[in-house]
Amino acid sequence: MKEESGPSVKSNSTGAAVAAADRLEGSPEQFSGQRAPEMSLTSPRREPPKSLLRDLQILVVDDDDDSRDAVAMLLEQNGAGVSSANSVIQALEEVERQIPDVMLSDIAMVGSDGYALIRKIRERELGGSRRIHAIAVSGYVSPADRSRALQEGYDLYLAKPVHPQKLLDLLCAVESRKDLRPWEESPSD
């Protein structure tokens, strides 16, 4: 496995967090024509561009306060409109209030889990609601865990810890082509 160096968003979720696994074919810049500038959660020497994700509304769902807050801070620093929730119930209330472009959701949460959340989100969309790009973010990293998340309705699966640059690159691809799903499976998958 390829290990990435640099900062990462750490979590206290159960499961071994190794490398990110996703369905993105090729690199994000192939979809958007651009790559996010190198960013860091801890680098005070560099001011992140406030407009990188300016047109995205992102819902961050995680019952771990530190993980949720770190991801929300990264996204806000890069111009995204961010709402957050610490449970499935709160997430559904946020979606009712404002439909986000992207939802980043943990799988293992106290009470209802991320699978229950995505099922409810996808059921809601059957009623004509705009589709939300849903990204599962989990400490569970086995191929079966990834497969289940995708089968349940997530568009993409990322393993914790999530490398901030990888997350920004993926979100830049979404922002530049909101009407398309840049991680859609190809027929050979």
C-alpha positions in Angstrom: 0.0 0.0 0.0 1.1 3.5 -0.7 1.5 5.6 2.4 0.9 9.4 2.1 2.9 11.8 4.1 1.7 15.0 5.5 -1.1 16.0 7.8 -4.2 13.9 8.2 -7.5 14.2 10.0 -7.4 11.7 12.9 -10.4 10.0 14.5 -11.1 8.0 17.5 -13.5 5.7 15.5 -12.9 2.0 15.8 -11.2 0.1 13.1 -7.7 0.2 11.6 -7.3 3.3 9.4 -4.8 2.7 6.6 -5.1 4.2 3.1 -8.1 5.7 1.4 -10.1 3.5 -0.9 -12.4 5.0 -3.5 -14.0 4.6 -6.9 -12.4 7.6 -8.5 -11.1 6.6 -11.9 -7.9 8.7 -12.5 -6.9 11.8 -10.6 -9.3 14.5 -9.6 -7.6 17.1 -11.8 -8.6 15.0 -14.8 -12.2 15.8 -14.0 -11.8 19.4 -13.0 -8.8 20.5 -15.0 -7.3 21.8 -11.7 -5.8 20.5 -8.5 -6.3 22.1 -5.1 -3.2 24.0 -3.9 -1.2 22.1 -1.3 -2.9 22.7 2.1 -2.3 21.9 5.7 -4.4 22.1 8.8 -1.4 23.2 10.9 0.7 25.4 8.5 0.3 29.0 9.8 2.7 30.3 7.1 0.3 29.9 4.3 -3.1 31.5 4.0 -5.5 29.1 2.2 -7.5 30.6 -0.6 -11.0 31.4 0.7 -12.6 30.7 -2.6 -11.4 27.2 -3.4 -14.7 25.5 -2.5 -16.9 28.7 -2.6 -19.8 27.2 -4.4 -20.2 24.0 -2.3 -22.5 23.4 0.6 -21.1 20.5 2.6 -22.7 18.6 5.5 -20.1 16.9 7.8 -21.6 14.1 9.9 -19.6 12.4 12.6 -20.3 11.7 16.3 -16.6 12.3 17.2 -16.4 16.1 17.9 -12.7 16.4 17.1 -12.9 14.7 13.7 -16.1 16.6 12.7 -14.6 20.0 13.8 -11.3 19.4 12.1 -12.9 18.5 8.8 -15.4 21.4 9.1 -12.5 23.8 9.8 -10.5 22.6 6.7 -13.6 23.0 4.5 -14.5 26.5 5.9 -10.9 27.7 5.5 -11.3 26.8 1.8 -14.5 28.7 1.3 -17.2 25.9 1.6 -20.4 26.5 3.3 -20.4 23.9 6.1 -23.0 22.5 8.4 -22.4 19.7 10.8 -24.2 17.1 12.7 -23.3 14.6 15.3 -26.0 12.1 14.7 -28.3 10.7 12.0 -31.2 12.7 13.4 -29.3 15.9 13.3 -28.1 15.2 9.8 -31.6 14.7 8.5 -32.7 17.9 10.2 -29.8 19.7 8.4 -30.8 18.2 5.1 -34.4 19.3 5.6 -33.2 22.8 6.4 -30.8 23.0 3.4 -29.9 20.3 0.9 -26.1 20.2 0.7 -24.1 19.5 -2.5 -21.9 17.0 -0.6 -22.3 15.0 2.6 -19.3 13.5 4.3 -20.5 10.9 6.8 -18.9 8.6 9.3 -20.3 5.1 9.3 -19.8 4.0 12.9 -21.9 6.3 15.0 -23.7 5.9 18.3 -27.4 5.1 17.8 -28.2 5.0 14.1 -25.2 4.5 11.8 -24.1 6.0 8.5 -25.8 3.2 6.6 -29.2 4.2 8.1 -28.5 7.8 7.2 -27.7 7.1 3.5 -30.7 4.9 3.1 -33.0 7.7 4.5 -31.2 10.3 2.3 -31.6 8.1 -0.9 -35.3 7.4 0.0 -35.9 11.2 0.3 -34.3 11.7 -3.2 -36.8 9.3 -4.7 -39.5 11.9 -3.9 -37.8 14.3 -6.4 -35.3 15.9 -4.1 -31.9 16.9 -5.6 -29.2 14.2 -5.3 -26.6 14.7 -2.7 -23.0 13.5 -3.4 -22.4 11.2 -0.5 -18.9 10.3 0.8 -18.5 7.6 3.5 -15.6 8.3 5.8 -14.8 5.4 8.0 -12.3 3.7 10.2 -13.6 0.4 8.8 -11.3 -0.4 5.9 -11.8 -3.9 4.7 -13.0 -4.5 1.1 -16.3 -5.8 2.5 -16.8 -2.5 4.4 -16.1 -0.4 1.3 -18.3 -2.6 -0.8 -21.2 -2.3 1.7 -20.9 1.5 1.9 -21.1 1.8 -1.9 -24.0 -0.7 -2.1 -25.9 1.1 0.6 -25.8 4.3 -1.5 -22.6 6.2 -0.9 -20.9 7.5 -4.0 -17.4 7.3 -2.6 -15.6 5.7 0.3 -12.6 7.1 2.1 -10.8 5.4 5.0 -9.7 7.3 8.1 -7.5 9.1 8.6 -8.4 11.2 5.5 -5.5 13.1 4.0 -6.7 16.8 3.8 -5.1 17.3 0.3 -6.9 14.2 -1.1 -10.2 15.4 0.3 -9.7 18.9 -1.1 -8.8 17.5 -4.5 -12.0 15.4 -4.6 -14.1 18.3 -3.5 -12.5 20.6 -6.2 -13.6 18.0 -8.8 -17.1 18.1 -7.5 -17.2 21.9 -7.3 -16.0 22.4 -10.8 -18.6 20.1 -12.2 -21.5 20.0 -9.7 -23.9 18.7 -12.3 -21.8 15.6 -12.9 -20.7 12.8 -10.5 -16.9 12.7 -11.1 -16.5 9.4 -9.3 -19.2 7.6 -11.2 -18.3 4.0 -11.9 -17.2 3.1 -15.4 -18.8 0.1 -17.1 -15.7 -2.0 -16.4 -16.1 -1.6 -12.6 
